Amino acid sequence: MPTISAAMKPTAAPQTFMFTDDGVIPNNPTLPFLVYRGGVDLAGTPDPEQVIEKAFAQSGWGGMWRNGIYPYAHYHSMTHEVMGIARGRAKVRFGGSTGQEVDLMSGDVAVLPAGTGHQLVWKSPDLMVIGAYPKTGRYDLCRGTKAEYAKAVDTIAQVPIPETDPVHGADGPLVKLWIKRD
């Protein structure tokens, strides 16, 4: 499985990935997974958690949490999710068994469309992640059972597109990249 390095030069445009349904993790068939390298400037701040929370809140994303990333494969079928790395580094497998491992570091932001599998593979001891959700949608935790999968495939298609990009607001790349397709 290929690994995407966090050492890539930060850009305003996100990296985009499409993951296929592996029969356990449905992923999202129409919306790309996004990674903003250095998406939030944390240089010189003593409280990177607060900087990321403020950026997400200003873009209209809420329901925030501070924690790590679960070490088992899971996904959310009823909402999209954003994760900002406030401290440390992590290697995360996105997309389930047919996905990719992505190295994330402080300042990076990952935006997961509903259905995107994610699982912590490795972390530095100081890892702190800030998570948030758009105004629409409802949090659920799916672990890839057959019963969840059948329902999730239908539910994922019904999750509304967020009005804003969690990093860049109403004019951000997500707004242009996430377009419902039939």
Secondary structure in CASP SS format (residue, H / E / C, confidence):
PFRMAT SS
TARGET T0000
AUTHOR 0000-0000-0000
METHOD secondary structure of the structure
MODEL  1
M C 1.00
P C 1.00
T E 1.00
I E 1.00
S C 1.00
A C 1.00
A C 1.00
M C 1.00
K C 1.00
P C 1.00
T C 1.00
A C 1.00
A C 1.00
P C 1.00
Q E 1.00
T E 1.00
F E 1.00
M C 1.00
F C 1.00
T C 1.00
D C 1.00
D C 1.00
G C 1.00
V C 1.00
I C 1.00
P C 1.00
N C 1.00
N C 1.00
P C 1.00
T C 1.00
L C 1.00
P C 1.00
F E 1.00
L E 1.00
V E 1.00
Y E 1.00
R C 1.00
G C 1.00
G C 1.00
V C 1.00
D C 1.00
L C 1.00
A C 1.00
G C 1.00
T C 1.00
P C 1.00
D C 1.00
P H 1.00
E H 1.00
Q H 1.00
V H 1.00
I H 1.00
E H 1.00
K H 1.00
A H 1.00
F H 1.00
A H 1.00
Q H 1.00
S C 1.00
G C 1.00
W C 1.00
G E 1.00
G E 1.00
M E 1.00
W E 1.00
R E 1.00
N E 1.00
G C 1.00
I C 1.00
Y C 1.00
P C 1.00
Y C 1.00
A C 1.00
H E 1.00
Y E 1.00
H C 1.00
S C 1.00
M C 1.00
T C 1.00
H C 1.00
E E 1.00
V E 1.00
M E 1.00
G E 1.00
I E 1.00
A E 1.00
R E 1.00
G C 1.00
R E 1.00
A E 1.00
K E 1.00
V E 1.00
R E 1.00
F E 1.00
G C 1.00
G H 1.00
S H 1.00
T H 1.00
G C 1.00
Q E 1.00
E E 1.00
V E 1.00
D E 1.00
L E 1.00
M E 1.00
S C 1.00
G C 1.00
D C 1.00
V E 1.00
A E 1.00
V E 1.00
L E 1.00
P C 1.00
A C 1.00
G C 1.00
T C 1.00
G C 1.00
H E 1.00
Q E 1.00
L E 1.00
V E 1.00
W E 1.00
K E 1.00
S C 1.00
P C 1.00
D C 1.00
L C 1.00
M E 1.00
V E 1.00
I E 1.00
G E 1.00
A E 1.00
Y E 1.00
P C 1.00
K C 1.00
T C 1.00
G C 1.00
R C 1.00
Y C 1.00
D C 1.00
L C 1.00
C E 1.00
R C 1.00
G C 1.00
T C 1.00
K H 1.00
A H 1.00
E H 1.00
Y H 1.00
A H 1.00
K H 1.00
A H 1.00
V H 1.00
D H 1.00
T H 1.00
I H 1.00
A H 1.00
Q H 1.00
V C 1.00
P C 1.00
I C 1.00
P C 1.00
E C 1.00
T C 1.00
D E 1.00
P C 1.00
V C 1.00
H C 1.00
G E 1.00
A C 1.00
D C 1.00
G C 1.00
P H 1.00
L H 1.00
V H 1.00
K H 1.00
L H 1.00
W C 1.00
I C 1.00
K C 1.00
R C 1.00
D C 1.00
END
